[in-house]
Structure formats: C-alpha cells, structure tokens
C-alpha cells in the first residue's frame, strides 16, 4: 500500500479525484464503489465539478453501494444511500439502472447479500473501491474481527460505530447491524483507495500503517492488496513515525 500525504483536505480530495477520473476516462464502463460520510465529501464535490466541466463522463459507469445501516434506505436522512444520492448521484445525473445498493429493509438480508454478490459477479468485479476508515479501523461495516473470507454480509456493529454513527442523524437512532460488501470483495477489486482526514483519525491511521496486519484493524488488511493507496492529510498523518509519501 502506497502512502500519499497531502498538506490539506482539499489537496487530498483533488488527488483522489484525479485517480478516479483517469480510471473512468480509460474505462468508460468502470464499476465503482464509494463510501458515505465526511471523508469523501470533498472528493464528491470535485468529481461533480469536473463532470460539469466536461473533464469526465460517468454516464456509462456502474456504482455498487458499499454499505447501509440495517433498517434504513434512501428515504431515511442519515442513511448511506441518502448521503451518496444527495452529494454525488443526483448532481451527476446518475440513473437508477447504473446503481446497485443494498436494500437494508428487506426481511431476508442474506438473500439481499446474495443479490448484490451476483450483481458484482455479473459486472465482472469492482474496478475501484474508495473507502473511508472508521475510528475503530472498520471498512464499510467490516468491523474489528471481520472475516477476510466473506463477500457481502450482515454484521453486528461495534460499540464505537454505534456511537460515532449518531452524528449522521438528527435524533438518536438505535443502530445495531450493518450490511456491507465484505473484505473479500474489497480485496479482489482492481484498485483500492483508503482516505482519511483530520486529527481525530491520526491514532487509527498509525495503527493501520504501523501495526501488524490483522482483522483487529480491518483497514490494515488493505496493505496486502497489490494496487492499494492510502491518501491522508497532514493532520491524519501527524502520529506516523514515517510520513514519507
């Protein structure tokens, strides 16, 4: 995994956007997965701006959702789908047929996992996965201890995720489970990019980069991927022993 440290969050966002744009310009029908949350917001804004300027065209791409809170969907403010539709898909004019997302309100979530897995297989796999890093090192909802051998899965949420997740909602939510692409799917993607910014992420970035690779810190597993990158800003890099990019 290559480490790229930017001075600012804006620079980080623009650097990751340039990688996405290059990939899509070289493969018009690229299959892409993006996270929700605070970290990718600058990336989304940059991609929308570049698309409007005619630098990139996402009309032939397919987007596979990373994860969702069990019991929520696009109509629930604070859900992963609601965020990505608002900040990326709607501004880009992405059509429903270009999107595969988990329906986390289904009664049979195992069947929902199989549906998404089948779609990913039919698409030929994911070309690029962009991932934020949770405060506990989770990727999507692959919490500490998650198996590396799973495709899409339903998982009980870690206490840290339950607490941090409240910031996305106007009122307190009972968050107990998530549905997510698995570590196996992430690790078989063509390219994997991790992004993190801010001082609060510095401790988990240090663990991700410097501790032994382990599912205790799921983000560290990406270090084994042959084409993986960690893009962080100076604040997120502040506790690293070696900050050389």
C-alpha positions as CSV (number, residue, x, y, z in Angstrom):
1,X,0.0,0.0,0.0
2,X,1.4,3.3,-1.0
3,X,1.1,6.3,1.4
4,X,0.3,9.7,-0.1
5,X,0.2,12.6,2.4
6,X,-1.3,15.9,1.3
7,X,-1.0,19.2,3.2
8,X,-4.7,19.8,3.2
9,X,-8.0,18.0,2.9
10,X,-8.7,19.8,-0.4
11,X,-5.5,18.6,-1.9
12,X,-6.2,15.1,-0.8
13,X,-9.7,15.2,-2.4
14,X,-8.3,16.5,-5.7
15,X,-5.6,13.9,-5.8
16,X,-8.1,11.1,-5.3
17,X,-10.5,12.6,-7.8
18,X,-7.7,12.6,-10.4
19,X,-7.2,8.9,-9.9
20,X,-11.0,8.3,-10.3
21,X,-11.1,10.5,-13.4
22,X,-8.1,8.8,-15.1
23,X,-9.7,5.4,-14.5
24,X,-13.1,6.3,-15.9
25,X,-11.6,8.1,-18.9
26,X,-9.6,4.9,-19.7
27,X,-12.6,2.6,-19.0
28,X,-16.0,4.2,-19.7
29,X,-18.0,1.4,-18.1
30,X,-15.9,1.2,-14.9
31,X,-17.5,-0.3,-11.8
32,X,-17.0,2.0,-8.8
33,X,-17.7,1.8,-5.1
34,X,-17.6,4.9,-2.9
35,X,-18.2,5.4,0.9
36,X,-20.6,7.8,2.6
37,X,-19.5,10.0,5.5
38,X,-17.4,13.1,6.0
39,X,-14.1,11.9,4.4
40,X,-15.4,11.6,0.8
41,X,-17.4,14.8,0.6
42,X,-14.5,16.8,-0.9
43,X,-13.9,14.0,-3.4
44,X,-17.6,14.1,-4.5
45,X,-17.6,17.8,-4.9
46,X,-14.5,17.7,-7.0
47,X,-15.9,14.9,-9.2
48,X,-19.2,16.8,-9.7
49,X,-17.3,19.9,-10.7
50,X,-15.1,18.1,-13.1
51,X,-18.1,16.3,-14.7
52,X,-19.9,19.6,-15.2
53,X,-16.7,21.0,-16.8
54,X,-16.6,18.0,-19.2
55,X,-13.4,16.5,-17.9
56,X,-15.1,13.2,-17.1
57,X,-18.3,11.4,-18.0
58,X,-19.9,8.9,-15.6
59,X,-22.9,8.0,-17.8
60,X,-21.6,4.5,-18.6
61,X,-20.3,3.6,-15.2
62,X,-21.9,1.4,-12.7
63,X,-21.9,2.1,-9.0
64,X,-22.1,-0.6,-6.3
65,X,-23.0,0.6,-2.8
66,X,-20.6,-0.1,0.0
67,X,-22.9,-0.5,3.0
68,X,-26.0,0.5,4.8
69,X,-27.5,0.7,8.3
70,X,-29.9,-2.3,8.6
71,X,-33.4,-1.0,8.7
72,X,-32.7,2.2,6.6
73,X,-32.9,3.1,3.0
74,X,-32.6,6.1,0.6
75,X,-35.6,7.8,2.1
76,X,-34.1,7.9,5.6
77,X,-32.0,11.0,6.2
78,X,-28.6,9.9,7.6
79,X,-28.6,6.6,5.6
80,X,-25.6,5.9,3.4
81,X,-27.8,5.9,0.3
82,X,-29.4,9.2,1.1
83,X,-26.0,10.8,1.5
84,X,-24.5,9.4,-1.7
85,X,-27.6,10.2,-3.8
86,X,-27.7,13.8,-2.4
87,X,-24.0,14.5,-2.7
88,X,-22.9,12.5,-5.8
89,X,-25.6,10.6,-7.8
90,X,-28.2,13.4,-8.1
91,X,-25.6,16.1,-9.0
92,X,-24.1,13.8,-11.6
93,X,-27.4,12.7,-13.0
94,X,-26.7,9.0,-12.4
95,X,-29.7,6.9,-13.5
96,X,-31.2,4.2,-11.3
97,X,-30.1,1.4,-13.7
98,X,-26.5,2.5,-13.0
99,X,-26.8,1.8,-9.3
100,X,-26.7,-1.4,-7.2
101,X,-27.3,-0.7,-3.5
102,X,-28.3,-2.9,-0.6
103,X,-31.9,-2.7,0.4
104,X,-31.4,-2.9,4.2
105,X,-35.2,-3.0,4.8
106,X,-35.6,-6.4,3.3
107,X,-36.8,-9.2,5.6
108,X,-34.2,-11.7,4.2
109,X,-30.9,-9.9,4.4
110,X,-28.9,-13.0,3.5
111,X,-30.8,-13.1,0.2
112,X,-30.0,-9.4,-0.3
113,X,-26.3,-10.1,0.2
114,X,-26.6,-12.9,-2.4
115,X,-28.3,-10.5,-4.8
116,X,-25.6,-7.9,-4.6
117,X,-22.9,-10.6,-4.8
118,X,-24.5,-11.9,-8.0
119,X,-24.6,-8.4,-9.5
120,X,-20.9,-7.7,-8.7
121,X,-20.0,-11.0,-10.3
122,X,-22.1,-10.2,-13.4
123,X,-20.4,-6.8,-13.7
124,X,-17.0,-8.6,-13.7
125,X,-16.0,-7.3,-10.3
126,X,-15.3,-3.8,-9.0
127,X,-12.6,-1.7,-10.7
128,X,-12.1,0.8,-7.9
129,X,-13.2,0.8,-4.3
130,X,-12.7,4.1,-2.3
131,X,-13.1,3.6,1.5
132,X,-13.1,5.8,4.5
133,X,-11.5,4.4,7.7
134,X,-13.7,4.2,10.8
135,X,-12.4,5.3,14.2
136,X,-12.0,1.7,15.0
137,X,-10.4,0.8,11.7
138,X,-13.5,-0.6,10.1
139,X,-14.0,-0.6,6.3
140,X,-17.7,-0.3,5.3
141,X,-19.2,-2.2,8.1
142,X,-16.4,-4.8,8.3
143,X,-15.9,-4.2,12.0
144,X,-12.8,-5.4,14.0
145,X,-12.7,-9.2,13.9
146,X,-14.5,-9.4,10.5
147,X,-13.5,-12.4,8.3
148,X,-11.3,-11.8,5.3
149,X,-13.1,-14.6,3.5
150,X,-16.6,-13.1,3.3
151,X,-18.3,-11.4,0.4
152,X,-21.4,-9.3,1.3
153,X,-22.5,-9.8,4.9
154,X,-24.7,-8.6,7.7
155,X,-22.7,-7.8,10.8
156,X,-23.3,-6.7,14.4
157,X,-22.0,-3.2,14.8
158,X,-19.1,-2.4,17.1
159,X,-19.8,-0.1,20.0
160,X,-17.6,2.6,18.5
161,X,-19.5,2.5,15.3
162,X,-22.9,2.8,17.1
163,X,-21.6,5.9,19.0
164,X,-19.9,7.6,16.1
165,X,-22.8,6.8,13.7
166,X,-25.2,9.0,15.7
167,X,-23.6,12.1,14.1
168,X,-25.4,11.4,10.8
169,X,-28.9,11.6,12.4
170,X,-31.0,14.4,13.7
171,X,-32.2,12.3,16.6
172,X,-30.8,9.3,18.4
173,X,-31.0,6.1,16.4
174,X,-30.9,2.5,17.6
175,X,-28.1,1.2,15.4
176,X,-27.4,-2.5,15.8
177,X,-26.4,-4.0,12.5
178,X,-25.0,-3.1,9.1
179,X,-25.0,-4.7,5.7
180,X,-21.8,-4.4,3.7
181,X,-19.6,-5.5,0.9
182,X,-17.1,-7.9,2.6
183,X,-13.4,-7.8,2.9
184,X,-13.1,-10.5,0.2
185,X,-14.8,-8.3,-2.4
186,X,-12.7,-5.3,-1.3
187,X,-9.5,-7.2,-1.7
188,X,-10.4,-8.6,-5.2
189,X,-11.2,-5.1,-6.5
190,X,-8.8,-3.8,-9.2
191,X,-7.7,-0.8,-7.1
192,X,-8.4,0.1,-3.5
193,X,-8.0,3.7,-2.1
194,X,-8.3,4.5,1.6
195,X,-8.9,8.1,2.6
196,X,-8.8,9.8,6.0
197,X,-8.5,13.3,7.2
198,X,-8.3,15.3,10.4
199,X,-6.5,15.0,13.7
200,X,-9.1,12.6,15.1
201,X,-8.1,9.9,12.6
202,X,-4.4,10.1,13.5
203,X,-4.4,7.3,16.0
204,X,-6.2,4.8,13.8
205,X,-4.0,5.8,10.8
206,X,-1.0,5.0,12.9
207,X,-2.4,1.6,13.8
208,X,-3.4,0.9,10.1
209,X,0.1,1.7,8.8
210,X,2.4,0.6,11.6
211,X,0.8,-2.3,13.5
212,X,0.9,-5.9,12.2
213,X,-1.7,-6.7,9.6
214,X,-4.7,-8.0,11.4
215,X,-8.5,-8.0,11.2
216,X,-8.4,-6.3,14.6
217,X,-7.8,-3.2,12.4
218,X,-9.6,-4.1,9.2
219,X,-8.0,-1.2,7.3
220,X,-4.6,-2.7,7.8
221,X,-5.6,-5.7,5.6
222,X,-5.6,-3.4,2.6
223,X,-1.8,-3.3,2.9
224,X,-1.8,-6.8,1.3
225,X,-3.6,-5.5,-1.9
226,X,-1.3,-5.3,-4.9
227,X,-2.7,-1.9,-6.1
228,X,-3.7,0.0,-2.9
229,X,-3.2,3.5,-1.7
230,X,-3.7,5.5,1.5
231,X,-4.5,9.2,0.9
232,X,-4.4,11.3,4.1
233,X,-3.9,14.9,5.1
234,X,-1.2,16.2,7.3
235,X,-3.4,16.1,10.4
236,X,-4.3,12.4,9.9
237,X,-0.6,11.7,9.3
238,X,0.5,13.5,12.5
239,X,1.2,10.4,14.6
240,X,3.0,8.4,11.9
241,X,6.6,7.5,12.6
242,X,7.5,7.8,8.9
243,X,5.4,10.4,6.9
244,X,7.3,10.0,3.6
245,X,4.9,9.8,0.7
